[in-house]
Amino acid sequence: MSVTALVALAAPSLASAAVETLVLRSQAFPMKPYQVVQGVTAVPSPRVDGYVTGMTVEVVDSAGRVQTMNDVMLHHAVFVKALVPDYTCGRFYDYDRRPSPLPAERFFGAGEEHMELHLPNGYGYANRGTDIWGLVYMLMNHRNAASTVHVQYRIQYVTGEPRTAVKPVWLDVVNCYADPIFTVPGTAGPGSSFVRTSDFSMPESGRLVSGGAHIHGGGQRL
């Protein structure tokens, strides 16, 4: 399970602004019948300074048609900002004190539940036009046919207006690795459970303004 929260550290601006909707896509992913593809790739990001105030993600084919879970399923997608320290990873170490291969800030993720990001009025995730975004993806072709798809994401984006900047706080039990996969050993009998936990203490005061989470079948609660 992974949990993402967005934290604001100051009072929000009361001014309202027009919000532009940006629709961006990843590179094409060719898929064989019943194939699973996963990896990390650079993806387009807004090319002007501004604030992300909302975000959704889906899988589309080359013609822009949205793919259902019965076609090509979005198992999970994690959006990161390259070369920015992640809030819960500190100096890029995970909870077991191993060097982490994640020199990036995780700021939005979604799985088969298709979680959406919606920040309250006055808040925003600050982004520069020079920032580099990456995508950690896992896609599953559920059909006996080849397919070529893209990960498409819609961004609500505010420019020319100050917002209270939020910080993304990402938590999971194998924290600080690009692919947020936690594998249960599966060596116990029917009806058994397996628990692994990690603790994180917030280093500063703030306000939680948005959040979401992701869990797979077999999980007990979310």
Secondary structure as GFF3:
##gff-version 3
##sequence-region A 1 222
A	DSSP	beta_strand	2	8	.	.	.	ID=ss1
A	DSSP	beta_strand	20	25	.	.	.	ID=ss2
A	DSSP	beta_strand	29	31	.	.	.	ID=ss3
A	DSSP	beta_strand	36	43	.	.	.	ID=ss4
A	DSSP	beta_strand	50	61	.	.	.	ID=ss5
A	DSSP	beta_strand	72	82	.	.	.	ID=ss6
A	DSSP	beta_strand	104	111	.	.	.	ID=ss7
A	DSSP	beta_strand	117	118	.	.	.	ID=ss8
A	DSSP	beta_strand	123	127	.	.	.	ID=ss9
A	DSSP	beta_strand	133	141	.	.	.	ID=ss10
A	DSSP	beta_strand	147	158	.	.	.	ID=ss11
A	DSSP	beta_strand	164	172	.	.	.	ID=ss12
A	DSSP	beta_strand	207	214	.	.	.	ID=ss13
###
